[in-house]
Amino acid sequence: MSHQVPADHESVRARLSAQRADTQARIAALQRDFDAIVEANALVAVDDEHDPDGSSTAFERAHVASLLARAREEVLALDQALERLEQDEYGRCEVCGEAIPAERLEVRAAARTCVRCAQAASGRRNAPSRRL
């Protein structure tokens, strides 16, 4: 089954740019949340180990930090997708060179691989390591 690389660069660029702007807004909101958590803890002499709320505060801080990191990775992926679009490489699998199905690009606009190659890579990451 052959799939076409998206022909309408302007609509793809607009969609990638809109997703990037949404993600940047999410980063700003998460950064405000993170800063508020840190500021609230700075006002109180918190000893995470011995304060009953310390572990939940530490978890909340780590959770927001993780969400921030993922959002920043998403912006990077979207920037790379925009670069691939400019180089006429968007929508082509970086592993096998086949076109990435439009359905996959609708769901994961910054996708770098087709489903088959993504599943193969996921299988390698999730496979138990065997030592001889």
C-alpha positions in Angstrom: 0.0 0.0 0.0 1.7 3.2 -1.1 1.1 6.5 0.7 1.9 10.0 -0.6 4.2 12.4 1.2 2.0 15.4 2.2 1.9 17.6 -0.9 0.4 20.7 0.7 3.5 22.1 2.5 1.6 25.2 3.7 -1.1 23.3 5.6 1.4 20.9 7.1 3.6 23.9 8.1 0.6 25.6 9.7 -0.4 22.4 11.6 3.1 21.9 12.9 3.5 25.6 13.8 0.1 25.5 15.6 1.1 22.4 17.6 4.4 24.1 18.4 2.6 27.2 19.7 0.2 25.1 21.8 3.2 23.2 23.3 5.0 26.4 24.0 1.9 27.7 25.9 1.8 24.4 27.8 5.5 24.8 28.7 4.8 28.4 30.0 1.9 27.1 32.2 4.0 24.2 33.5 6.9 26.5 34.2 4.6 28.8 36.2 3.3 25.7 38.1 6.9 24.5 38.8 8.0 28.0 40.0 4.9 28.2 42.3 5.8 24.8 43.8 9.4 25.9 44.4 8.4 29.3 45.7 5.8 27.7 48.1 8.5 25.4 49.5 11.0 28.2 49.8 8.6 30.1 52.2 8.5 27.1 54.5 11.6 25.4 55.9 10.7 22.0 54.3 12.6 18.9 55.1 11.2 16.5 52.5 12.4 13.5 54.4 10.7 14.3 57.7 7.8 16.6 56.8 4.6 14.5 56.3 3.8 16.6 53.2 7.4 16.6 52.0 7.2 13.5 49.9 4.0 14.6 48.1 5.6 18.0 47.5 8.7 16.3 46.1 6.5 14.1 43.9 4.6 17.0 42.6 7.8 18.9 41.8 9.2 15.9 40.0 6.0 15.3 38.1 5.8 18.8 36.8 9.5 18.7 35.9 8.9 15.5 34.0 6.0 17.1 32.1 8.1 20.1 31.3 10.9 17.9 29.9 8.5 16.0 27.7 6.9 19.2 26.4 10.4 20.6 25.6 11.2 17.3 23.7 8.0 17.7 21.8 8.9 21.3 20.7 12.3 19.9 19.5 10.6 17.2 17.6 8.2 19.7 16.0 11.2 21.9 15.1 12.9 19.0 13.5 9.7 18.1 11.6 9.6 21.7 10.3 13.2 21.4 9.1 12.4 18.1 7.4 9.4 19.8 5.7 11.8 22.6 4.4 14.2 19.9 3.1 11.3 18.0 1.4 12.0 15.0 3.7 8.9 15.3 5.8 6.6 12.3 5.7 9.4 9.9 4.7 10.6 7.2 7.1 14.1 7.9 8.3 14.8 4.1 8.6 13.3 2.4 5.5 12.8 5.5 3.3 9.1 4.6 2.7 6.4 7.2 2.9 4.8 7.6 6.4 1.1 7.0 6.1 -1.0 10.2 6.3 -3.0 8.7 9.1 0.1 8.4 11.2 1.1 12.0 10.5 -2.3 13.1 11.5 -1.8 11.5 14.9 1.9 12.1 15.3 2.7 15.1 13.1 6.4 15.0 14.1 6.7 11.2 13.3 10.1 10.3 11.9 9.3 6.7 11.1 6.6 4.6 9.6 4.5 2.3 11.9 6.5 -0.8 10.9 9.9 0.7 11.7 8.5 2.3 14.9 7.2 -1.0 16.1 10.5 -2.8 15.3 12.4 -0.1 17.3 9.9 -0.4 20.2 10.3 -4.2 20.1 14.1 -3.9 20.4 13.8 -1.5 23.3 11.4 -3.7 25.2 13.1 -7.0 24.5 14.8 -8.5 27.5 18.5 -8.4 27.2 20.3 -11.7 27.0 23.7 -12.1 28.3 25.9 -15.0 27.2 
